[in-house]
């Protein structure tokens, strides 16, 4: 058997970041063998990655030999936490409580609308398989359309993007999540800032009419708090 080729620096970095993502998505932790299997590498490679991350306190190891995200990972994340999250999260909680529907904050990344905050309503009602890190197409679904509307007009953009920019909201049905209605509003950034949007996801189509002014008002509050252009409905 030929010896395993030594990875270059970029491959090692990519693998290390993948390990951090795995651990962040595994509250119960992972063993070195599980990490190796998911990376499709020899256990010794996984162990070296875990040890390097442990030395930097980005990963911790418990008495049973399972690895979890370490304290420095959370400390670093908190230090670079965008102000957008601090401003929008309490508004999302109010939205969820008032409408009894899932509320999301989305931002654009690599051609997708990415959820960076998701607040579920209390109780034991139906839940969507929609969480932080979820990616949807920018050109489809309420969240993506609202994100495009939060940016400057572009040649060839969909007519409903311009309509959303003018009206301050968009409503879609089953474009991304089967059986769902999405009500979204663009968050206009301060000069030099990145666009964002808030999105309500519900099984109830009848909720849309009542939700529109509430969602638009919430987006306006966030925009103004960030020093951006207020959202206007008309």
C-alpha positions in Angstrom: 0.0 0.0 0.0 1.4 3.4 -0.9 1.9 5.9 1.8 -0.8 8.5 2.2 0.2 11.7 0.4 0.9 14.6 2.8 -1.8 17.3 2.4 -0.7 20.8 1.5 -1.4 23.7 3.8 -4.7 24.7 2.1 -6.0 21.1 2.3 -5.0 20.9 6.0 -6.8 24.2 6.7 -9.9 23.1 4.9 -10.0 19.9 6.8 -9.6 21.7 10.1 -12.5 24.0 9.3 -14.6 21.0 8.3 -13.8 19.4 11.7 -14.9 22.6 13.5 -18.2 22.6 11.5 -18.8 18.9 12.3 -18.3 19.4 16.0 -20.4 22.6 16.0 -23.2 20.4 14.5 -22.7 17.6 17.0 -23.7 18.6 20.5 -22.9 15.2 21.8 -19.3 15.4 20.5 -17.4 13.1 18.1 -14.7 10.5 18.6 -11.5 10.6 16.5 -12.7 7.6 14.5 -16.0 9.3 13.7 -14.2 12.4 12.5 -11.9 10.3 10.4 -14.9 8.5 8.8 -16.7 11.7 8.0 -13.5 13.3 6.5 -12.7 10.0 4.7 -9.1 10.1 6.1 -7.0 7.8 8.2 -7.6 8.0 11.9 -4.1 9.4 12.5 -4.9 12.3 10.2 -8.0 13.1 12.1 -6.2 12.8 15.4 -3.5 15.3 14.3 -6.2 17.8 13.2 -8.0 17.4 16.5 -4.8 17.8 18.5 -3.9 21.0 16.7 -7.3 22.4 17.3 -7.2 21.3 20.9 -3.9 23.1 21.5 -5.5 26.3 20.3 -8.5 25.7 22.6 -10.9 25.6 19.6 -11.7 22.0 20.5 -11.9 20.3 23.9 -11.7 16.5 24.7 -13.7 15.0 27.5 -12.8 12.0 29.7 -14.5 9.6 27.3 -12.3 10.8 24.4 -15.0 12.7 22.6 -14.3 16.1 21.1 -16.5 19.1 21.2 -16.2 22.8 20.2 -13.9 24.5 22.7 -14.3 27.7 24.7 -12.0 29.8 22.4 -14.2 29.0 19.5 -17.2 30.6 21.2 -15.1 33.5 22.5 -13.9 34.3 19.0 -17.3 34.0 17.5 -18.7 36.4 20.1 -15.9 39.0 19.4 -16.8 39.1 15.7 -20.6 38.8 16.2 -22.1 41.3 13.7 -24.1 44.2 15.2 -26.9 43.1 12.8 -27.5 40.0 15.0 -27.6 42.0 18.2 -30.1 44.5 16.7 -32.3 41.9 14.9 -32.5 39.1 17.3 -34.9 40.8 19.9 -37.0 42.0 17.0 -37.3 38.5 15.6 -38.3 37.2 19.1 -41.1 39.8 19.1 -42.2 38.8 15.6 -42.3 35.1 16.6 -44.4 35.8 19.7 -46.8 38.1 17.9 -47.4 35.9 14.8 -46.7 32.5 16.3 -44.5 31.7 13.3 -40.9 31.0 12.6 -38.9 34.2 12.1 -35.5 34.3 10.3 -32.8 36.7 9.6 -31.0 36.1 6.3 -27.9 37.5 4.6 -26.5 36.9 1.1 -23.4 34.7 0.6 -22.1 33.1 -2.6 -25.4 33.5 -4.4 -27.5 32.1 -1.6 -29.8 33.5 1.1 -28.2 32.2 4.3 -30.1 32.1 7.6 -28.0 33.5 10.4 -30.7 33.6 13.1 -33.9 31.4 13.4 -36.4 31.8 16.1 -39.1 29.1 16.5 -42.5 29.8 18.1 -43.1 28.3 21.6 -45.4 25.3 22.0 -45.6 21.9 20.3 -46.9 23.0 16.9 -45.4 22.0 13.5 -41.8 22.8 13.0 -39.8 23.4 9.7 -36.5 21.7 9.0 -35.0 25.2 8.8 -32.1 26.3 11.0 -29.1 28.5 11.2 -26.9 28.0 8.1 -29.8 27.0 5.9 -29.2 28.1 2.3 -31.9 29.0 -0.2 -31.6 30.4 -3.8 -31.5 34.2 -4.0 -33.9 34.2 -7.0 -36.6 32.0 -5.3 -38.5 32.3 -2.1 -39.5 35.3 0.0 -36.2 35.6 1.8 -34.1 35.6 -1.4 -36.3 38.1 -3.2 -36.3 40.4 -0.2 -32.5 40.2 -0.1 -32.2 41.2 -3.7 -34.6 44.1 -3.1 -32.4 45.3 -0.2 -29.6 45.9 -2.7 -29.4 48.4 -5.5 -31.4 47.8 -8.7 -29.6 45.6 -11.3 -30.0 45.2 -15.0 -32.2 42.2 -15.8 -33.5 41.7 -12.3 -36.9 40.0 -11.8 -39.9 42.3 -11.9 -41.0 41.2 -8.4 -37.6 42.3 -7.0 -38.4 45.8 -8.1 -41.9 45.5 -6.7 -40.6 44.2 -3.4 -38.1 47.2 -3.3 -41.0 49.6 -3.9 -43.6 47.9 -1.6 -41.2 46.9 1.2 -42.4 43.2 1.3 -42.9 40.0 -0.7 -45.1 37.0 -0.1 -44.4 33.6 -1.7 -46.1 30.2 -1.4 -44.2 26.9 -1.5 -41.3 28.2 -3.5 -38.6 26.8 -1.2 -40.3 24.9 1.7 -43.2 22.6 0.7 -46.5 23.6 2.4 -45.2 26.9 3.6 -45.9 30.6 3.0 -43.0 33.1 3.3 -43.5 36.8 4.2 -40.2 38.8 3.9 -39.1 42.4 4.1 -35.7 43.8 3.1 -33.4 45.4 5.6 -31.6 48.3 4.0 -28.0 48.7 5.2 -26.1 51.7 6.3 -23.6 53.0 3.6 -21.0 50.4 3.1 -23.0 47.7 4.9 -24.4 44.5 3.5 -28.1 43.9 2.8 -30.2 41.6 4.9 -33.8 40.6 5.2 -36.3 39.1 7.7 -38.6 36.3 6.8 -41.6 34.7 8.4 -42.3 31.1 7.5 -45.7 29.6 8.3 -48.1 26.8 7.3 -51.0 29.2 7.4 -51.7 31.2 4.2 -54.3 33.2 6.1 -51.6 34.7 8.3 -49.9 36.5 5.4 -52.2 39.6 5.3 -51.9 40.1 9.0 -48.2 39.5 9.0 -47.2 41.9 6.2 -47.4 45.2 8.2 -45.8 43.6 11.2 -42.9 42.2 9.2 -42.4 45.5 7.3 -42.4 47.5 10.6 -39.8 45.1 12.1 -37.6 45.5 9.0 -37.9 49.3 9.3 -36.9 49.2 13.0 -33.8 47.2 12.2 -32.8 49.3 9.2 -33.1 52.5 11.3 -31.2 51.1 14.2 -28.4 50.2 11.9 -28.4 53.6 10.3 -29.7 52.4 7.0 -32.5 53.6 4.7 -35.9 53.0 6.3 -38.1 50.4 4.6 -41.2 52.0 3.1 -44.5 50.2 2.3 -46.9 51.6 -0.3 
